[in-house]
Amino acid sequence: MTQPPGSPAERRHDGLSLIDVVAQSVGFMGPVFSVSILLPLLIGVNAAGRGAGAAAPLAVLLATVGMLALGWIVSAYARRVKAAGSLYNYVTLGLGRRAGAAAGLMYYAGVLLLGAAIGPLIGGYLHDTLQAEFAIEPLPVWGWQLLLLAGLIAAVYVGVEFSVRSQLVLALVSVGVLLVFFVYLIFKVGDGNSVRAFNPHTSQDGWAGIMFAVLYGVLLFTGFEAAANLAEEAKDPHRHIPKAVMFSVLAAAVFFLLGTYAQVAGFHFDLDAMTKAAGAPLNTLAGGGPGGYGSTTWGRLVELVIFLDMAAVYIGVSVSATRGVLTMARDGWLPRSLASLSSRRGTPSGGTVLVGAVYLAVIAMSGLFPKLLALPGAPSYLAVYSWFSTFGVFCLAAIYLMMAIGAPRGLRGQTSGPVVWVCSVVGVLLTAGALFGSVYKVPAPTVYATYFALGWFVVAVVIAVVVGRRQDQR
C-alpha cells in the first residue's frame, strides 16, 4: 500500500526507529498499570465470582498463546500495509470496505474513550495518593485532571518522537523498578516458591475457572497492536512494525507472568489473603504493613511507578487515537476537517483537537455529575474509568475478533495458509470469549457500557453503508 499523500511521514526525514514503535505498543498496554490492578480479576474477585485462584499465572500463560496468534496476524498484515489506520485497514482487506469502515469507527471510538477514561483516573489517583501519603492537597482532583490533560495535549501536538520517547522513559523506569521488586519478592518467598501456580488443580474452579480468567488475561495485552498506528512515520515499517508487535507481546508476557507469579507467591498461594488485599495487592506486598515485604519507601515507590506507567498509557492511547482519526477522516468516513495536519509540526491537529474536546468532556462529567456512573464505595473518577474503559476494551476486543475472522481472506497468498487458519481460529475463540466475559454477570451501571458499545457498532454499520453508497456514486 502506498503512502497516503499529506501523511505525517512526508514531513519527516529520519522516521521512527524500531525502539520508538515498540515504545508505542508498550506504552499503550501499560504493563505496570495492568499488572497492578488485574490480579483480583484473574483470581476470581470479579462480578462473576469465578477465576483461576492461585493458578492465575497459568491463565496468563494461556492468554499469551492466544495473543501471540493475534500478534502474528497483525505482523503479517503490517508487512503489507503501510498506513496509520492499522486494524481498520486489516479488517478492510479481510472483510471488505464497509465492514472495515464500521470496524474502524468502533475501534477508534474505543481507543478515544479508553484514553478519556484515563484522564479522570490519573488525576484522581495523584490527588488521593498525595493526600494519603503526605497529607497535602496542592490542587483539587479536577485541577490535577486539567493540568495533566494540558500536558498530554502539548506532548501529542509537539510531535510523535517526543510522545513515544516520553512513553519509553516512563515505561522503562516503571517496569525496571517492578522487575527488581518482583525478583526480590520471589527471593524472599524462598522455599515457599512452587509450580502450583501452573497446576490447574490449584484453581478452586478447576479448568472452568482458569479459562474464565484467560478472558481477563486478554485485558493485560490490550493495545499490543498500537505500533501499527505509526506505520506512516516509521523508518522501515514493513520490517519494524511486525518486529515491534511480536516483541511487545513477548516482552509483556514475560513481565506479566513474572508479576502475576510473584504476587501469588507473595501471598503464599492463599486465596483468602489475596482476596482481602484485592483493593491494592501490589501495594500491600510492597508496603511495610502486615503481609508486606518492603517498607513505606518501597510502597511509595510502587505508587510512583504506577503513576508513571499510567502517564505512559495516557500518551500512548492518545497518539493512537489521533492517527486513527486522521486515517478515517482522510478516507472519507469522518469529517474531512479531522484529517488536518499542523503546518508547523506535521502532527494530526484535527485529531488532537477532537481528543482534547472528548477528554475534557469526560473530565467535566466526572466532576459535575459524580452520581451518574456511581459505584458503591468508589470515588467518581474510578467509576468513570470503569465505565469508559469497559466501553473501550469491548470495542478493541470486537475488532480483534473481526480481524481474526477476516485473516484467511485478507492474508490469502501472502503467507502459509495453515498457519493463518490456526491463528484465526485461536484468535476468534479468545476474543469471542473475552467479549462474553465483558457482559457475563457484570452489574449495572458498568454493563451499560457494553450495551452502548453494541449500539455504537450498529450506528457505525449504518454510517459505513450510507457513506459507502455515496462514495460509490461519485
Secondary structure, 3 states (H helix, E strand, C coil): CCCCCCCHHHHCCCCECHHHHHHHHHHHHCHHHHHHHCHHHHHCCCCCCCCCHHHHHHHHHHHHHHHHHHHHHHHHHHCCCCCCCCHHHHHHHHHCHHHHHHHHHHHHHHHHHHHHHHHHHHHHHHHHHHHHHHCCCCCCHHHHHHHHHHHHHHHHHHCHHHHHHHHHHHHHHHHHHHHHHHHHHHHHHHHHCCHHHHCHHHCCCHHHHHHHHHHHHHHHCCCHHHHHHHHHHECCHHHHHHHHHHHHHHHHHHHHHHHHHHHHHHCCCCHHHHHHCCCCHHHHHHCCCCCCCCCHHHHHHHHHHHHHHHHHHHHHHHHHHHHHHHHHHHCCCCCHHHHCECCCCCCEHHHHHHHHHHHHHHHHHHHHCCCCCCCCCCCHHHHHHHHHHHHHHHHHHHHHHHHHHHHHHHCCCCCCHHHHHHHHHHHHHHHHHHHHHCCCCCCCCHHHHHHHHHHHHHHHHHHHHHHHHHHHHC
